Amino acid sequence: MITTFDRTTPRDLAAELPARLSLTPKTTLAGQLDGAWWPYSRDLAAELPPLAAALEEPWGRITRVTVNPTRWPVIPHTVPVDGRTLHVAWFTEQDPDKLILLSYTVGRWDLLVIPPETEPAAAARLMAAAAIPGSVLTAGVLMADEAAIRHGIRDAVRREATWEGEGGACMSPFGYPMGRSALRLPESTWR
């Protein structure tokens, strides 16, 4: 029997895959976010180089990044990116679901950070919502809305399963059990 070990680390994986981004189109409408980023892992040292490389053409050279430490287990002070250094800082006051990117010459951009373990459908909804020009929704609000959507979907699936399992007759139109096991049929007067 031959056993093969996968020695691919998150750092190797992130370096090989393109950054998953959704950016707000260029417009005069200023919003709370400039787009969304869906990293493959929580390893900033591995995830930031592909992100900075992907953003260099549309936004210019990124020189600094700030994060909230609650979402990242290790925060390096610097990360090498294409022969230069990207400085990383953390602030507990910053929204945990937001990444701030800074450039000396161009400005500042705020990205929603979608957790790596997020399901693709939820990530697609979040990426689309974060890229709406002029949106007043913050990163925290978008994540809370997505959590409510996931909870609503799970609740609806549970109610439908209960409805189907009970034959549908023992549930109210709102999906709640009516407290009886079967509907009584009127006795037949026909003999």
N, C-alpha and C positions, 0 to 999 in steps of 0.2 A: 504494500500500500504506500502510495506517495502522498505526502502532505505538503501543501504549498501555503506559505505564509504571505499575507499581503503586507508589505512593509511601507506602503504609501501612508505618509503622515498628512495631516490636514494642510501643512505648509506646502508639501509637494502637490497636493490636489489643487489648492487654491492658485498656485503658480501656473498650472496647466490650463485652468478653465478661465474663460472671460468673466469679467465682472458683470453681475446681473443688475442692471440699472434701468430706471425709468426717469427721465428728466422732463421738467416743465419746458414747454416750447418757449422760444424767445418772444416776449411780449412786454407791454408797458404795465401790465397788471402785476402788482406785487402781492405775493401770497406768503403764507407762513412757511411753506416748504418749497424747495427747488427740485424736488423729486424724491425717489426712494432707492435704497440699495439693499439687496438681499444677499448677504455674504454666505459662503459655504460652511463656515465654522466660526468659532468665537476666538480665533487666533489672530489678533490684530497684526502681528508681524507678518503673517502670511497673507492676510486679506487686503491690507492697505496698498502694497505695490501694484496689483492689477487694477485697483480702483483709481489710484493716482494716474496710472498710464491711460486708462479709459477716459479720464476727464481732461487730460492735457490738451487734446484738440479742441473740444468745445469751450473749456473754461480757462485754459492756461495752466501754468505750473503751480501745483498745490505745494505749499511750503509748510503748513501747519494743520493739525487735526486736533479737535477736542472731542472727548467722549465723557459719558458718565460711567464711573467704575462699577456700577451695579450689574451691568450686562457683560462685562469683559473680565475674565479671571486674571489675565496678566496684561498690564499696559506698559509697553516699552517706552522709554523716553524718546528714542529715535528709531527710525526704520529706514534702511537703505532702499532707494528707489532709483534705478538706472544711473548709478554713479553719483547720486546726490543724497542728501539726508532730508527726510521728512520728520519734523518734530511733532511729538504727540504729547498732549496734556490732558488732564482729567479734572472735571469740576462736578462736585456732587449737586450743585444747584442746576446744572443742565438737565434737560429732559432725558431720562434714561433711554428713550427710543429715538434719539436724534444724534446725528453726527454733524459737527460743524467743520467745514473745510475753509481754509484761509489761503489767500495768495497775496504776496506783497504788492503786486501790480494791478491785479484785477478786482479783488474784493472777497466777499464771503458768500458761502452757500450752505444751506441747511438741508440735510437729507434725512428722511425717515429711515431708520434701520429696522428691517424686517428680520426677526429671529431666524437663524439658519434652519431650525426644525419646523418651520411653518409649512403647512401643506401647500402645494402649488396653486390650488384654486384661491385660497385665502391670500397668498402672496400676490397673485395677479390682481385681486380686488384692491389690495393695499397699494400696489405700485400704480394702478390707474388713478386711485383717489389722491395720492400724493403728488401726481403730476398735473393736476387741474390748475390752470393759470388763475391767479387771484384768490385761491381758496383760503378761507380764514380758519380752516381746521388745522389744529396742531398735531404733532406726532402722537402725543398722549391721547388725544380725542380719537384719532384714527384707529389706534390700537384698541381702545376701549370699545369703539363701535364694532370692530372686527370680532372682539370677544363676545359681544352681545349677539352678533350674527351667528357665530358658531354655536352659542348656547341655544339660540332660537331654532337652528337647524336640528340640533340633537334632540331638543324637546319635541319638535314636530315629528321627527322620526319615531321617537318613543311613543307619542300619542297615536300615530298611525299603526304601529306594531300592536299596541294595546287594542285598538279598534279592530284590526284584522283578527287578532287572537281571540277576541270575544265575539266574533261574528258581526260586529258593527252595531248590533241592536242594543247592547247594554251600555252605550256611551252617549253622553249628551252631545248635541251638535257642536259643542265647544271642546270636545275631546276629553271630558272628565267622566269617570265611572259613575253610573247612576245607582249603584248599590244593589243591583239584582242580577241574578245569573241568566235569566231568560225572560222574554216578554210573554205574558200570559195571553193565550188566545181565547177569545170568547167561546163559551160552550155552544155547540151547534144545537139548534132547535129542530133541525131536520132529522127525522127518524125514519 
